[in-house]
């Protein structure tokens, strides 16, 4: 008891010869001390495949016990004053680690420390583009075949198809997109919204989105909207316009397939059309397009077993006469590292030019610098099917051998 603290105790020992008394001993009763953290676990940044160690220093009435937590969940066997991850992976990046220190008096939990694994993916990006043969910069058409081979996606992932338009001597460019989504969006043609998009979204039912954003208007390079899209098959490819991520003035319009494309071979063709100044049908959300001379571009979509669909785009002739050689047919994944197998294959790439309007095969490609995989969990590779057909594949199946960024290859 605390009342005994400071009391003096001695002992008297006696026998027939006499007695003797010991010197006094003082009793000190110490107050039990709860654990106190002297040094907390610190945030760490390590290279992928390297080790990472979190440590804590604590004091208090013994015995002290330790239990490490990962994202708030106890780690089995992690009961020392430090915790080591011997080999870090992508899955470790962004994880938080804390420790509970306990003694007979009380327990205390440290603030969490975050582990960053450099070289680990953040967005699941991988991609490639063609390397065109030398020649005039006058591309007027591209086409390719695609197929969503497997789709067990549990959350959104997509493959951007980017087709940049330009006119020589102009500093302004526009983009047409042919994007493959892991999910589908059902809605009526002609919608206008902010964000998120209108309609009912269903994951693991893939769709193709023929789209055109207007970054030029957003960045004030033009005073008004100057792009638009109209679907010639509105029940197959319904159109809606919206603000990307709800950003004011950042308009985009998508023509979205209303039936799943899982397993369906599809030919996508983008070709230059005529010029026109009649664009009243292409306005977005009640906003008319600027009174300019426009170039029409047409995307034809032919899916096996279905009626062909045609989507028309317009953009200013002064900035959209040709496809840019560097980005005429670029493909980039996003969130490909997500849960659930997602495999998309592309093949039969072709191009044609104003100086040579016949379709010509494109055989050489390069993986892009926007590629944050290490070739272990997801990425781009070339596969050969029975009969010798070669396709370029986006996949997130672990254990495959994927191409690294900046790799030149042939289909």
C-alpha positions as CSV (number, residue, x, y, z in Angstrom):
1,X,0.0,0.0,0.0
2,X,1.1,3.5,-0.6
3,X,0.8,4.2,3.2
4,X,3.7,1.9,3.8
5,X,6.0,3.9,1.5
6,X,8.9,5.4,3.6
7,X,8.3,3.2,6.7
8,X,11.4,1.9,8.4
9,X,11.7,-1.8,9.2
10,X,14.3,-3.5,11.4
11,X,14.5,-6.8,13.2
12,X,15.6,-7.8,16.7
13,X,17.2,-11.2,17.2
14,X,17.8,-12.6,20.6
15,X,19.0,-15.7,22.4
16,X,20.3,-16.7,25.9
17,X,23.3,-14.5,25.3
18,X,21.4,-11.4,24.5
19,X,19.7,-9.5,21.7
20,X,20.8,-7.5,18.6
21,X,18.8,-5.2,16.4
22,X,19.5,-4.6,12.7
23,X,19.8,-1.3,11.1
24,X,16.6,0.0,9.7
25,X,15.6,-0.6,6.1
26,X,13.2,1.8,4.3
27,X,10.3,0.5,2.2
28,X,9.7,2.3,-1.0
29,X,6.3,1.5,-2.7
30,X,6.5,2.6,-6.4
31,X,3.4,3.7,-8.3
32,X,2.9,1.4,-11.4
33,X,3.6,3.3,-14.6
34,X,1.6,2.9,-17.8
35,X,3.5,2.4,-21.0
36,X,4.9,5.6,-22.6
37,X,6.2,5.7,-26.1
38,X,9.6,7.4,-26.4
39,X,10.2,6.8,-30.1
40,X,7.4,6.3,-32.5
41,X,7.4,4.2,-35.8
42,X,8.4,6.5,-38.7
43,X,7.1,6.6,-42.3
44,X,9.3,4.6,-44.6
45,X,10.0,4.7,-48.3
46,X,11.9,1.7,-49.8
47,X,12.5,0.2,-53.2
48,X,10.3,-2.7,-54.2
49,X,11.6,-6.1,-53.2
50,X,13.7,-4.5,-50.4
51,X,13.1,-4.9,-46.6
52,X,11.4,-2.4,-44.4
53,X,11.6,-2.3,-40.6
54,X,9.4,-0.3,-38.2
55,X,10.5,0.2,-34.6
56,X,9.2,1.6,-31.3
57,X,10.9,2.5,-28.0
58,X,8.8,2.4,-24.9
59,X,9.1,2.6,-21.1
60,X,6.8,1.7,-18.2
61,X,6.3,-0.9,-15.5
62,X,7.5,-4.2,-16.8
63,X,6.7,-6.5,-18.4
64,X,6.0,-4.7,-21.6
65,X,4.3,-6.6,-24.5
66,X,4.1,-5.5,-28.1
67,X,1.5,-6.2,-30.9
68,X,2.0,-4.7,-34.4
69,X,-0.9,-3.8,-36.5
70,X,-1.2,-3.5,-40.3
71,X,-4.0,-1.2,-41.4
72,X,-5.5,-1.7,-37.9
73,X,-5.4,-5.5,-38.0
74,X,-3.0,-7.4,-35.7
75,X,-0.1,-9.1,-37.5
76,X,0.3,-12.7,-36.3
77,X,3.6,-13.2,-34.6
78,X,4.6,-9.5,-34.7
79,X,5.2,-9.1,-30.9
80,X,8.6,-7.6,-30.6
81,X,9.7,-4.0,-30.4
82,X,10.3,-3.9,-34.1
83,X,8.6,-5.4,-37.2
84,X,10.3,-6.2,-40.4
85,X,8.8,-6.9,-43.9
86,X,11.6,-9.0,-45.5
87,X,10.6,-8.4,-49.1
88,X,8.2,-5.5,-50.0
89,X,5.7,-5.8,-52.8
90,X,3.2,-3.5,-54.5
91,X,0.6,-4.7,-52.1
92,X,2.6,-3.1,-49.2
93,X,2.7,0.4,-50.7
94,X,0.4,2.7,-48.8
95,X,-0.1,0.3,-45.9
96,X,-0.1,1.7,-42.4
97,X,1.7,0.1,-39.4
98,X,1.1,0.9,-35.7
99,X,2.0,-0.9,-32.5
100,X,0.1,-1.6,-29.3
101,X,2.3,-1.5,-26.2
102,X,0.8,-3.0,-23.0
103,X,1.7,-3.8,-19.4
104,X,-0.3,-4.7,-16.3
105,X,-1.3,-1.1,-15.9
106,X,-2.6,0.0,-19.3
107,X,-2.0,-0.1,-23.0
108,X,-1.3,2.5,-25.6
109,X,-1.3,2.5,-29.4
110,X,1.2,4.5,-31.5
111,X,0.2,6.7,-34.4
112,X,0.4,4.8,-37.7
113,X,3.4,5.0,-40.0
114,X,3.0,4.6,-43.7
115,X,5.1,2.5,-46.0
116,X,5.7,3.7,-49.5
117,X,7.2,1.2,-52.0
118,X,9.0,3.0,-54.8
119,X,8.7,1.3,-58.1
120,X,5.3,-0.1,-57.0
121,X,2.3,0.7,-59.1
122,X,-0.1,3.5,-58.1
123,X,-2.5,3.5,-61.0
124,X,-1.9,0.2,-62.8
125,X,-0.6,2.0,-65.9
126,X,0.9,0.2,-68.9
127,X,0.6,1.0,-72.6
128,X,2.0,1.0,-76.1
129,X,1.8,2.8,-79.4
130,X,2.8,2.1,-83.0
131,X,6.1,3.1,-84.6
132,X,5.1,4.2,-88.0
133,X,7.3,3.8,-91.1
134,X,9.0,7.0,-92.3
135,X,6.8,9.1,-94.6
136,X,4.6,12.2,-94.8
137,X,2.8,13.3,-91.6
138,X,-0.6,12.9,-93.3
139,X,-2.4,10.1,-91.6
140,X,-6.1,10.1,-92.4
141,X,-7.2,6.7,-91.0
142,X,-6.4,4.0,-88.5
143,X,-8.0,0.7,-87.7
144,X,-7.5,-2.3,-85.4
145,X,-9.4,-5.3,-83.9
146,X,-10.0,-5.8,-80.2
147,X,-11.5,-8.4,-77.9
148,X,-12.1,-8.5,-74.2
149,X,-11.0,-12.1,-73.7
150,X,-11.6,-12.4,-70.0
151,X,-13.4,-10.0,-67.6
152,X,-13.7,-10.9,-63.9
153,X,-13.3,-7.3,-62.9
154,X,-14.6,-6.3,-59.4
155,X,-13.8,-2.6,-59.8
156,X,-13.3,-0.3,-62.7
157,X,-10.3,-0.7,-65.0
158,X,-10.0,0.5,-68.6
159,X,-7.9,0.7,-71.7
160,X,-7.7,4.2,-73.2
161,X,-7.4,4.4,-77.0
162,X,-6.0,7.8,-77.9
163,X,-6.2,9.2,-81.4
164,X,-4.8,12.8,-81.5
165,X,-5.8,15.2,-84.3
166,X,-3.6,18.0,-85.6
167,X,-3.0,20.3,-88.5
168,X,0.6,21.1,-89.5
169,X,1.6,24.6,-88.2
170,X,-1.1,24.7,-85.5
171,X,-0.3,24.6,-81.8
172,X,-3.7,23.3,-80.9
173,X,-4.6,19.6,-81.0
174,X,-7.7,17.6,-80.3
175,X,-8.2,14.0,-79.1
176,X,-10.7,11.3,-80.2
177,X,-10.8,8.3,-77.9
178,X,-11.9,4.6,-78.3
179,X,-11.9,3.5,-74.7
180,X,-12.5,-0.1,-73.4
181,X,-14.2,-0.2,-70.0
182,X,-14.5,-3.2,-67.8
183,X,-18.1,-2.3,-67.0
184,X,-21.2,-1.2,-68.9
185,X,-23.4,1.9,-68.5
186,X,-27.1,1.7,-69.6
187,X,-28.9,5.0,-70.3
188,X,-31.0,6.8,-72.9
189,X,-29.3,8.7,-75.7
190,X,-28.9,12.4,-75.4
191,X,-28.2,12.8,-71.7
192,X,-26.4,15.8,-70.1
193,X,-25.0,15.7,-66.6
194,X,-22.1,16.8,-64.4
195,X,-20.5,13.9,-62.6
196,X,-21.0,11.0,-62.2
197,X,-22.5,9.9,-65.5
198,X,-26.1,9.1,-65.9
199,X,-27.4,5.5,-66.1
200,X,-26.9,2.1,-64.4
201,X,-23.4,0.8,-64.2
202,X,-22.7,-2.9,-64.2
203,X,-19.1,-4.2,-63.5
204,X,-17.6,-7.1,-65.5
205,X,-19.7,-6.3,-68.5
206,X,-17.3,-4.5,-70.9
207,X,-18.1,-1.6,-73.1
208,X,-16.5,0.5,-75.8
209,X,-16.7,4.3,-75.5
210,X,-16.2,6.5,-78.5
211,X,-15.5,9.8,-77.0
212,X,-14.2,13.3,-77.5
213,X,-13.2,15.7,-74.7
214,X,-12.7,19.5,-75.2
215,X,-9.5,20.3,-73.4
216,X,-9.0,23.2,-75.7
217,X,-12.0,25.1,-74.4
218,X,-11.1,24.2,-70.8
219,X,-7.6,25.6,-71.2
220,X,-9.0,28.8,-72.9
221,X,-7.3,28.1,-76.2
222,X,-10.6,28.8,-77.8
223,X,-13.5,30.9,-76.5
224,X,-16.1,28.2,-76.8
225,X,-16.8,24.5,-77.5
226,X,-15.5,23.3,-80.8
227,X,-15.9,19.5,-80.7
228,X,-18.9,17.1,-80.6
229,X,-20.2,13.7,-81.3
230,X,-23.3,12.2,-82.8
231,X,-24.2,8.5,-82.9
232,X,-25.8,7.2,-86.1
233,X,-27.0,4.1,-84.0
234,X,-28.3,5.7,-80.8
235,X,-29.8,2.5,-79.4
236,X,-26.5,0.6,-79.8
237,X,-24.1,3.5,-78.9
238,X,-26.0,6.0,-76.8
239,X,-24.4,9.5,-76.3
240,X,-24.2,11.6,-73.2
241,X,-22.2,14.7,-72.4
242,X,-20.8,15.6,-69.0
243,X,-18.1,17.4,-67.0
244,X,-15.0,15.2,-66.5
245,X,-14.7,14.7,-62.7
246,X,-17.2,17.5,-62.3
247,X,-14.5,20.1,-63.4
248,X,-16.2,23.3,-64.6
249,X,-16.0,23.8,-68.4
250,X,-14.2,20.4,-69.0
251,X,-16.7,18.9,-71.3
252,X,-16.6,15.4,-72.8
253,X,-19.1,13.4,-74.8
254,X,-19.2,9.6,-75.0
255,X,-21.0,7.2,-77.3
256,X,-21.2,4.1,-75.2
257,X,-22.0,0.6,-76.3
258,X,-25.2,-0.6,-74.7
259,X,-24.5,-4.3,-74.9
260,X,-21.6,-6.1,-73.3
261,X,-18.5,-6.7,-75.5
262,X,-17.2,-9.6,-73.4
263,X,-15.7,-12.1,-75.8
264,X,-16.9,-10.2,-78.9
265,X,-14.3,-9.5,-81.7
266,X,-14.7,-5.9,-82.8
267,X,-13.1,-3.9,-85.6
268,X,-12.7,-0.2,-84.9
269,X,-12.0,2.1,-87.8
270,X,-11.4,5.9,-87.5
271,X,-11.3,7.8,-90.9
272,X,-11.2,11.4,-91.9
273,X,-14.3,12.7,-93.6
274,X,-15.3,15.9,-95.3
275,X,-15.3,19.5,-94.0
276,X,-18.5,21.1,-92.9
277,X,-19.8,24.2,-91.2
278,X,-23.2,22.6,-90.3
279,X,-22.7,21.4,-86.8
280,X,-25.9,22.2,-84.9
281,X,-26.5,18.6,-84.1
282,X,-23.1,18.4,-82.3
283,X,-23.7,20.9,-79.4
284,X,-23.2,19.8,-75.8
285,X,-25.7,20.4,-73.0
286,X,-27.4,23.3,-74.8
287,X,-24.1,25.0,-75.7
288,X,-23.7,25.4,-79.5
289,X,-20.3,25.0,-81.2
290,X,-18.3,28.0,-82.3
291,X,-19.1,29.1,-85.9
292,X,-16.0,27.6,-87.6
293,X,-15.1,25.3,-90.5
294,X,-15.0,21.8,-89.1
295,X,-13.5,18.5,-90.1
296,X,-15.7,15.4,-89.7
297,X,-14.1,12.2,-88.5
298,X,-16.0,8.9,-88.5
299,X,-15.6,5.9,-86.2
300,X,-17.1,2.7,-87.6
301,X,-17.5,-0.1,-85.1
302,X,-18.2,-3.7,-86.4
303,X,-18.8,-6.3,-83.7
304,X,-19.2,-9.9,-84.6
305,X,-22.8,-11.0,-84.7
306,X,-24.2,-7.4,-84.4
307,X,-25.2,-4.6,-86.7
308,X,-22.4,-2.1,-87.5
309,X,-22.5,1.2,-85.7
310,X,-21.2,4.6,-86.8
311,X,-20.2,7.5,-84.6
312,X,-19.4,11.0,-86.1
313,X,-17.1,13.5,-84.5
314,X,-16.3,17.1,-85.5
315,X,-13.3,19.3,-84.6
316,X,-12.0,22.5,-86.2
317,X,-10.4,22.0,-89.6
318,X,-7.6,24.4,-88.5
319,X,-6.5,21.9,-85.9
320,X,-7.8,18.5,-86.9
321,X,-6.9,17.8,-90.5
322,X,-4.7,14.7,-89.8
323,X,-3.9,12.1,-87.2
324,X,-0.7,12.8,-85.3
325,X,2.0,10.2,-86.1
326,X,3.1,10.1,-82.5
327,X,-0.4,9.5,-81.0
328,X,-2.5,8.3,-83.9
329,X,-3.2,5.0,-82.2
330,X,-1.9,4.9,-78.6
331,X,-3.3,2.6,-75.9
332,X,-2.9,3.0,-72.1
333,X,-4.4,1.1,-69.2
334,X,-5.5,2.4,-65.9
335,X,-6.2,0.4,-62.7
336,X,-5.2,-2.7,-64.5
337,X,-3.7,-4.0,-61.2
338,X,-7.2,-4.2,-59.6
339,X,-8.8,-7.3,-58.3
340,X,-10.2,-9.7,-60.8
341,X,-8.7,-11.0,-64.1
342,X,-9.1,-8.5,-67.0
343,X,-7.5,-9.4,-70.4
344,X,-7.9,-7.3,-73.6
345,X,-6.3,-8.3,-76.9
346,X,-5.7,-6.0,-79.9
347,X,-4.4,-6.9,-83.4
348,X,-4.6,-6.2,-87.1
349,X,-3.4,-2.6,-86.8
350,X,-3.5,-0.6,-90.1
351,X,-3.1,2.9,-91.2
352,X,-3.6,5.0,-94.3
353,X,-2.4,8.4,-95.5
354,X,-3.5,11.2,-97.7
355,X,-0.5,10.5,-99.9
356,X,-1.3,6.7,-99.9
357,X,-5.0,6.1,-99.2
358,X,-4.6,2.3,-99.2
359,X,-4.7,0.4,-95.9
360,X,-1.2,-0.7,-94.8
361,X,-0.2,-2.9,-91.9
362,X,1.5,-1.6,-88.8
363,X,3.9,-4.1,-87.4
364,X,6.3,-2.2,-85.1
365,X,5.4,-0.9,-81.6
366,X,7.0,0.5,-78.4
367,X,5.8,0.4,-74.8
368,X,5.2,3.9,-73.5
369,X,7.0,5.7,-70.7
370,X,3.7,6.0,-68.8
371,X,4.1,2.4,-67.5
372,X,4.4,1.8,-63.8
373,X,4.6,-1.9,-63.7
374,X,7.7,-4.0,-63.2
375,X,6.6,-6.9,-65.5
376,X,5.5,-9.1,-62.7
377,X,1.8,-8.5,-62.0
378,X,0.3,-6.8,-65.1
379,X,1.2,-5.1,-68.3
380,X,1.6,-5.6,-72.1
381,X,2.8,-8.7,-73.8
382,X,2.6,-10.4,-77.2
383,X,0.7,-13.7,-77.4
384,X,0.4,-16.2,-80.2
385,X,-2.8,-18.0,-80.8
386,X,-3.4,-21.4,-82.4
387,X,-2.8,-21.0,-86.1
388,X,0.0,-18.4,-85.6
389,X,-2.0,-15.2,-85.1
390,X,-0.2,-12.8,-82.9
391,X,-2.0,-10.3,-80.7
392,X,-0.9,-7.5,-78.3
393,X,-2.4,-8.2,-74.9
394,X,-3.2,-6.2,-71.8
395,X,-3.4,-8.5,-68.8
396,X,-3.2,-8.6,-65.0
397,X,-2.6,-12.3,-64.6
398,X,0.3,-12.7,-62.2
399,X,3.2,-14.8,-63.3
400,X,3.2,-13.8,-66.9
401,X,6.2,-12.1,-68.5
402,X,5.3,-8.5,-69.5
403,X,7.2,-6.0,-71.5
404,X,8.9,-3.1,-69.6
405,X,8.6,0.6,-70.5
406,X,10.4,1.8,-73.6
407,X,10.6,-1.7,-75.2
408,X,10.4,-1.9,-78.9
409,X,8.6,-5.0,-80.3
410,X,6.8,-6.4,-83.2
411,X,3.3,-7.9,-83.3
